[in-house]
Amino acid sequence: MPRRKDRFSKAKRSFIMSRIRGKKTGLDLAMRKLLRRAGIKFKMYPRIVGNPDFLVGQRIAVFCDSSFWHGRNWKRLKAQLERGSNASYWVAHIARNRSRDRRVNAALRRMGYEVLRFWDDEVFRRPADCMTKIKKAAAAES
């Protein structure tokens, strides 16, 4: 299958990728807004294992994961990446992210945390479902 050409020059793609940040993303800010509206107490970017986006209560680690960076629908995404430029880099990069996410989940659970992960489209398109899951976890913690 032919490789797909990037629509941007190498320099432009490099600039675009350099602007991507890990904190205070639109996704994180949307979740923060939902938590505040729901009156749920939280800490943003707590300094605990795995660096979750939020700590709700004392023991609920909440992650807001981008579908691309965390490899949602991995088989389809992997096939798409394999058709793109620098395929081996991107497949390995996202695979490492997925592996790290599993290790972090396990470590936090061993430490007694409840781990909740939400995909970007869940936060943006079904915010009430996210809040229901968080409230249920918080009620169980109490």
URFENCOR-V731218 format. One record per residue. N is the residue number from 0. RES is the residue in one small letter. PSI is psi in radians with two decimals (none if undefined). OMEGA is omega in whole degrees, -180 to 180 (none if undefined). D_CENTER is the distance of its C-alpha to the mean C-alpha in whole Angstrom. Layout:
# URFENCOR-V731218
n->N res->RES psi->PSI omega->OMEGA d_center->D_CENTER
n->N res->RES psi->PSI omega->OMEGA d_center->D_CENTER
This chain:
# URFENCOR-V731218
n->0 res->m psi->2.36 omega->-177 d_center->30
n->1 res->p psi->2.59 omega->177 d_center->31
n->2 res->r psi->2.52 omega->178 d_center->28
n->3 res->r psi->2.31 omega->180 d_center->26
n->4 res->k psi->2.39 omega->177 d_center->27
n->5 res->d psi->2.40 omega->-179 d_center->25
n->6 res->r psi->-0.24 omega->180 d_center->26
n->7 res->f psi->2.71 omega->174 d_center->25
n->8 res->s psi->2.89 omega->179 d_center->28
n->9 res->k psi->-0.74 omega->-178 d_center->26
n->10 res->a psi->-0.77 omega->180 d_center->27
n->11 res->k psi->-0.76 omega->179 d_center->25
n->12 res->r psi->-0.73 omega->179 d_center->22
n->13 res->s psi->-0.75 omega->178 d_center->22
n->14 res->f psi->-0.79 omega->-180 d_center->22
n->15 res->i psi->-0.84 omega->-178 d_center->19
n->16 res->m psi->-0.56 omega->-180 d_center->17
n->17 res->s psi->-0.35 omega->-179 d_center->18
n->18 res->r psi->-0.18 omega->-178 d_center->17
n->19 res->i psi->2.21 omega->-177 d_center->13
n->20 res->r psi->2.85 omega->-179 d_center->12
n->21 res->g psi->-0.30 omega->-178 d_center->9
n->22 res->k psi->2.66 omega->-180 d_center->11
n->23 res->k psi->0.72 omega->175 d_center->12
n->24 res->t psi->2.91 omega->177 d_center->10
n->25 res->g psi->-0.63 omega->179 d_center->12
n->26 res->l psi->-0.83 omega->180 d_center->9
n->27 res->d psi->-0.71 omega->-180 d_center->9
n->28 res->l psi->-0.60 omega->177 d_center->13
n->29 res->a psi->-0.74 omega->178 d_center->13
n->30 res->m psi->-0.72 omega->178 d_center->11
n->31 res->r psi->-0.75 omega->179 d_center->14
n->32 res->k psi->-0.74 omega->179 d_center->17
n->33 res->l psi->-0.78 omega->-180 d_center->16
n->34 res->l psi->-0.75 omega->179 d_center->16
n->35 res->r psi->-0.79 omega->180 d_center->19
n->36 res->r psi->-0.62 omega->-179 d_center->21
n->37 res->a psi->-0.10 omega->180 d_center->21
n->38 res->g psi->0.47 omega->-179 d_center->23
n->39 res->i psi->2.24 omega->179 d_center->20
n->40 res->k psi->2.41 omega->-177 d_center->20
n->41 res->f psi->2.85 omega->169 d_center->17
n->42 res->k psi->2.37 omega->178 d_center->17
n->43 res->m psi->2.34 omega->-179 d_center->14
n->44 res->y psi->0.98 omega->179 d_center->13
n->45 res->p psi->2.65 omega->-178 d_center->15
n->46 res->r psi->1.33 omega->175 d_center->17
n->47 res->i psi->2.99 omega->-179 d_center->16
n->48 res->v psi->2.30 omega->175 d_center->15
n->49 res->g psi->-0.15 omega->179 d_center->12
n->50 res->n psi->1.09 omega->178 d_center->11
n->51 res->p psi->2.84 omega->178 d_center->9
n->52 res->d psi->-0.59 omega->-178 d_center->8
n->53 res->f psi->2.60 omega->169 d_center->11
n->54 res->l psi->2.02 omega->180 d_center->14
n->55 res->v psi->2.26 omega->-175 d_center->16
n->56 res->g psi->-2.54 omega->-179 d_center->20
n->57 res->q psi->-0.36 omega->-168 d_center->21
n->58 res->r psi->0.41 omega->179 d_center->19
n->59 res->i psi->1.89 omega->179 d_center->15
n->60 res->a psi->2.16 omega->-178 d_center->12
n->61 res->v psi->2.19 omega->177 d_center->9
n->62 res->f psi->2.42 omega->174 d_center->6
n->63 res->c psi->1.89 omega->-171 d_center->4
n->64 res->d psi->2.31 omega->174 d_center->1
n->65 res->s psi->2.38 omega->-179 d_center->4
n->66 res->s psi->-0.66 omega->-180 d_center->7
n->67 res->f psi->-1.00 omega->-172 d_center->9
n->68 res->w psi->-0.44 omega->-178 d_center->7
n->69 res->h psi->0.10 omega->169 d_center->6
n->70 res->g psi->0.78 omega->176 d_center->9
n->71 res->r psi->2.54 omega->-177 d_center->10
n->72 res->n psi->0.97 omega->-169 d_center->14
n->73 res->w psi->-0.76 omega->-178 d_center->14
n->74 res->k psi->-0.78 omega->-179 d_center->18
n->75 res->r psi->-0.76 omega->180 d_center->18
n->76 res->l psi->-0.74 omega->-180 d_center->15
n->77 res->k psi->-0.78 omega->178 d_center->17
n->78 res->a psi->-0.69 omega->179 d_center->21
n->79 res->q psi->-0.77 omega->180 d_center->20
n->80 res->l psi->-0.64 omega->-179 d_center->19
n->81 res->e psi->-0.38 omega->177 d_center->22
n->82 res->r psi->-0.21 omega->-176 d_center->24
n->83 res->g psi->-3.06 omega->179 d_center->22
n->84 res->s psi->2.60 omega->-179 d_center->24
n->85 res->n psi->0.77 omega->-173 d_center->23
n->86 res->a psi->-0.81 omega->-176 d_center->22
n->87 res->s psi->-0.66 omega->179 d_center->22
n->88 res->y psi->-0.88 omega->-174 d_center->20
n->89 res->w psi->-0.70 omega->178 d_center->17
n->90 res->v psi->-0.81 omega->180 d_center->17
n->91 res->a psi->-0.70 omega->-178 d_center->17
n->92 res->h psi->-0.88 omega->-179 d_center->14
n->93 res->i psi->-0.64 omega->177 d_center->12
n->94 res->a psi->-0.71 omega->177 d_center->14
n->95 res->r psi->-0.71 omega->178 d_center->14
n->96 res->n psi->-0.78 omega->-179 d_center->10
n->97 res->r psi->-0.74 omega->179 d_center->10
n->98 res->s psi->-0.77 omega->178 d_center->13
n->99 res->r psi->-0.73 omega->179 d_center->12
n->100 res->d psi->-0.73 omega->179 d_center->9
n->101 res->r psi->-0.73 omega->178 d_center->12
n->102 res->r psi->-0.75 omega->180 d_center->14
n->103 res->v psi->-0.79 omega->178 d_center->12
n->104 res->n psi->-0.84 omega->-178 d_center->12
n->105 res->a psi->-0.77 omega->-179 d_center->16
n->106 res->a psi->-0.79 omega->-180 d_center->17
n->107 res->l psi->-0.72 omega->179 d_center->16
n->108 res->r psi->-0.69 omega->176 d_center->17
n->109 res->r psi->-0.54 omega->180 d_center->21
n->110 res->m psi->-0.01 omega->177 d_center->21
n->111 res->g psi->0.18 omega->178 d_center->21
n->112 res->y psi->2.58 omega->167 d_center->17
n->113 res->e psi->2.33 omega->-178 d_center->16
n->114 res->v psi->2.17 omega->176 d_center->12
n->115 res->l psi->2.23 omega->178 d_center->10
n->116 res->r psi->2.32 omega->179 d_center->7
n->117 res->f psi->2.33 omega->175 d_center->7
n->118 res->w psi->2.72 omega->-178 d_center->6
n->119 res->d psi->-0.75 omega->-178 d_center->7
n->120 res->d psi->-0.44 omega->175 d_center->11
n->121 res->e psi->-0.77 omega->-179 d_center->11
n->122 res->v psi->-0.77 omega->-176 d_center->11
n->123 res->f psi->-0.62 omega->-174 d_center->13
n->124 res->r psi->-0.43 omega->-179 d_center->15
n->125 res->r psi->1.00 omega->-176 d_center->16
n->126 res->p psi->-0.58 omega->-180 d_center->15
n->127 res->a psi->-0.65 omega->178 d_center->18
n->128 res->d psi->-0.70 omega->178 d_center->17
n->129 res->c psi->-0.80 omega->-179 d_center->14
n->130 res->m psi->-0.63 omega->178 d_center->16
n->131 res->t psi->-0.79 omega->180 d_center->19
n->132 res->k psi->-0.72 omega->-180 d_center->16
n->133 res->i psi->-0.77 omega->179 d_center->16
n->134 res->k psi->-0.68 omega->178 d_center->19
n->135 res->k psi->-0.76 omega->178 d_center->20
n->136 res->a psi->-0.71 omega->-179 d_center->19
n->137 res->a psi->-0.66 omega->179 d_center->20
n->138 res->a psi->-0.65 omega->179 d_center->24
n->139 res->a psi->-0.52 omega->180 d_center->24
n->140 res->e psi->-0.58 omega->-176 d_center->23
n->141 res->s psi->none omega->none d_center->26
